[in-house]
Amino acid sequence: MTEVLSQDEIDQLLTAINAGGGETEEYKPVADTRKVKIYDFKRPDKFSKEQIRTVQIMHETFARLTTTALSASLRALVHVHVASVDQLTYEEFIRSIPTPTTLAIINMDPLKGNAILEIDPGITFSIIDRLFGGKGEGVKTQHELTDIEQSVMEGIIVRILGNMREAWAQVIDLRPRLGQIDTNPQFAQIVPPTEMVVLVTLETKVGDVEGMMNFCIPYLTIEPIIGKLSAQFWYSNVRQGANTENLNILKEKLVKVDVNVVAEIGTIQIPVRDVLSLQAGDVIRLYNVKVDDPFAVTIGGKQKFFCRPGVVGRKMAVQITKKMADMEQDDFEELISEGEELL
């Protein structure tokens, strides 16, 4: 709407012009202090910087465990470390990897959907050559895996997935399983091309051969636990260290731990020359032990039980009779007094 000036205002303007005081000031644009961030709607960011950092911490643990596992399997110097963690579209990931390559489709149970573990062809054939008795040299000409080579790589990947479960233990009890191995990236369409994924790039060195391993996780797969990928949740979980998930993992590890169990008849001090002259059939007299005294069972260097000797079939054995913690004080004093009398 056009503003109409009054007669007084017109007179004031004419007076100012005649007096020379109507010069206008030089125009100065106002500085724009707003921060503008470019946003690409074709590839929207789904992960915050904090969540990306948490994913990196998890896979740094995975890299250390994988370094140890591959070094033991290949009997060679292996080094794996996290090079970068990025978010991009699935199409960009597929275009960035060579053909043919080793693509392992991973079932991320109990999470929905699949992930992809891609191993550089140079690293793949170096591992295969090492397991087949070679020096671990990579091949110059790339080719698709044969049935035997694919079977060998399945064993390696399954072992790597065990490390992944341990690395994710602070966030979720992940049970990754190998689905299938493909060599052509175009056949591995686990999500739509425009879907966002988080890509963990691992620099890998086997002997003198260097290459990359890429772990691609779609946002749709990781979305149910996205709230747990925060520094606050991560470190609070680490400090607690005694939640149900961790306890189950510790129990599984402890089941496989070997400990020394010794049924100790008694002790005696004898000279080294007598020990060196011992032969089969010799009798060693224990002065502080009676025939009907129970044996002490030592587990991991600590006495835990009392037992009596016997046989099972044709093998010598002992039968646990009592826990040492269950014994009364009178029983201890009686055993001590009997030992003093014998000495």
N, C-alpha and C positions, 0 to 999 in steps of 0.2 A: 504494500500500500504506500503511495507517494505522500510524503509529509509536506504540508502547506505552511510556508513561513508567514508570520504576522508582519504588519507594516513596521512595527518597532524593530523587529529582527532584521528586516531588509535595510532599514536606515542605519543600524549599527554596522552591518557588513559594508555598506557604501562608505561610511565614515572611516572604517578601519583600512579600506583599500586606498582611499585618498591620503590617509596619514602614513601609508607605507608599513603598517604593522600587521598586515595580513599574510606575511610570508609563511608558507607552510614548512614545517620541520621535515628533515630528510627521513624517508621511510626506513625503518629498521625492523626486519622480520623478528618475530619472537622465537627464541630458541625452543625447539621441541625436546623436552626432557623425557618423553616417553620412550621406553625400551621396546623395540619391535623385534619379535622372534618369528622367524620364517617357519611356517608349518606346512608340511606336505600332506594333503588329505589322502594321497594314494598310499602312503606308508605311515600311518599314525603311530606315535610312540605308545607302546603298551606297558613298558617297564620303566620304573623310575631309576634314577642313578643309584639309589640305596639298594634297590632290588638287584640291579646288575652287579653291584659290589658284593652282595651276599652270594650270588651265583658264582662269582669269581673265587670267593673264599672256599666254597664247597668244592670246587673243581681243582683248586690248588692242593687240597687234601687228596682228591682223586688222582692227581698227577703224581704225587709222592708215592702213593700205594701202587700205582701202575708201574712206576720206575722200578720199584723193588720186585714186583711180580714178574715183569718181563725180563729183568736181569737174571732172576733165578731160573726162568724157563729156558732162556736162550743161551745161558752161560756166556753172556757178553755184556759189555758196558752199554747200558741203556739210560737215556736221560729224557724225561718228559716234563714240560712245564707249560703253564698257561701263558699264551702269547697275547690273547685279547678276548674280550666278551662283548659282543655287539648284538643289536637288534636290527633286523632287516626282514624283507619279505621272503617267502619261501622260494619264489621264482628267482630272486637274486642269488640265493644260496645254491640252487640247482645249476645256474649258469656259471657259477664260480668254480665248480669242481670239474676235474678232467673226465674224459671217457676213453677207455673203460677205467673204472676204479672199484674199490671195495666198499659197498654200501650195505651196512647191517641194519635191518629194520628191527627196532627194539620195542617190545611191549612194556609199557611203563606201569604195570599193575602195582598198586590199586588205582593209579590215575588213569583217566580215559585217554584213548588214542595211543599213537606210537611216536617214537623219536628215531633219529637216524645217527648212527656212528659211521663216519666216513674215514677210511684210512687211505692215505696216499699210496699209489701203486709202488713207488720206490720202497716205502717202508714195508708194504705187504710182501713183496718178493724178497726183500732182505730177511724178513722173519722166516719165510718159507725156506730160503736157501740155508739159513742157519739151522733150522730144525731138521733139514735133510742131510746135515753133516758138512755143509759148505762153510765158507768164511763169512757169509752174510752179505755178499755183494749184491747190489741191485741189478736187475737186468736192463739192458739198453733198449730192447724192443718190448713195448707193452702188449699184453694179450689178455684175454679173458681167462679167469681161473678155471683150471681143470677140476674134475670131481674130487681128485685126491687133494689138490691144493685148497679147494674150498672146505673140505673136511678138516684140514689142518688149521685153517683160519677160524673155523667155528670153535675149535677148542680154545684158541687164544682169546677170542672175543668173549666167550663164556667166562673165562678167568678174569678178564677186564671188568665185566659186568658185576662180578662179586665185589670189586673195589668200589664201584659206583654205589652199590647199596650201602657200604660202610660210610662213604663220603656224604650221603644224603641222610644219614641216620638221625642227625640233629633236627631235621625238618619233618621227615616222614619215613615210615618203614617201607621203603621202596623195594620192590621185588622185580627188577628188570629181567626180561627173558628174551633170548634171541629168537626172532620170528623166522627170517630168511635172509639170504645174502644175494644182492643184485650187483651187477656190474655197470648197468646203464642207468644214469640218473633220471632219464625220462620215464622209466618204468616205476620209479619210487614216488608216486604221488600220494603222500599221506594226508595232505591238507590242500585247500585251494591255493593257486599261485600267489594271490594277493594277501594271504594270511601272514601275520607277523610271527616271527620266530626269534628265539634267542640262540645265538651261535657262539659256542665255546671253541676257540681255536687253540690246539695244543701243539707246540713245537716238539717234535720227536726226533731223537737221534739214536740209531742202532748201529753201534760200531762207528764206521765212517760215513754211513748213509744218513742223510737228513731229509725230513719231510714233515708233513702235517697230519694230524688227526683232528677231525671236526665233529663236534657233538651238537646236533641241531634239535632243539626242543620247541615245538609249536606252543603258541600262547594258549590255545584251547586246552592243551594237555596240562599245562602248569597253572592254569587259572584257579582251580580249587584251592591251591596252597599259596596263592600269590601274597596273601596277608602274612604268611610266615616268613617271607623273604625280606625281613627287615632286621636291621642291626640290633634293635631292642629285643626282638624275639630270639634272635640267634644267640646273643651273649647271655641272656637270661637262661636259656635252655642249656648252654654250656656250663654255666655256674651251678645249676641244679644238679646235673649229671646223674640223677637217680630216678628219672621218670620211667614209666613202664617200658617204653620202646628201648631205652638204653639198657635197662635191666635184662630184657629178653636177649638183646644182642650179646651182653656180657655172659649170660648163661650159656648161649650157644658156643661162645669162644671157650669158656671154661670146661665144657664137656670134652673138648678135644685136647685139653692140657694133660701131658704125661707127668706123673709124680712118682718118686721113688718110695716104695713101701718095703720096709725091712722088719722082719721078725727077729728081734735080738734076744738070743739065749742068755748072754751074760758077757762080761768083760774080764780080762786078765792081762797083766803086764808080764811079758817074757822078753828075753834078750833077742836081738836081731839074729844072732847065730842059730838060736833054736827055731826061729821062723824059717830060716833058709834051709834047715835040715828036715823040715816036716815032709812026710810022705803019706800016701794014701793008706788009711788004716790006723794011723797014729791017733791016740786019745789025748785030749787036752782037758785037764781037770780044772773046773771052775769052783773055787773055794767058797764063793759067796752066793751060790745058787743051789737050791735043793732040787731033787728029781721032780717033785710034784709042784714046784713053783711055776706060776704062769709066765709066759714070755711077754715082753713089751713090744708092741707094734709101733714103729716109728714111721711117720708119714711126712715127707718133706723136711726131714731133720728134726721133727718134734714128736715126742711120745704121745700117742692119742688113745691106744687101747691095750687091753690085756688079752692074751690068747693062749690056746693050748695046741700042741703039735698033733698031727695026724696024717692020714693019707686019703686021697681021693683017687680011686682007681690005682694006677701005678705011680701017681705023682704025689710028692710030699705037699702038705698043706697045713694051714693053721685055722683054728676056729676061734672067732672073736667071742670072748666071754663077758667083757665088761668095758665100759668107757672109763677112762681114768678120772674124768670129771664126776662120775657117779659114785666113786669110792668114798667111803666115810673116812674121817680123820683117824679113827681107831685103826682102820685097815692099814693106813700109811704107817702109823706108829708101830704096828705089829710087824710089818715087813721090815722097817728100819731096825727094830730090836733083833729080829731074827738074823739080819745081815751082820749086825755087830757081834752077836754070839758066835757066828761061824767064823768071823775074822779073828 
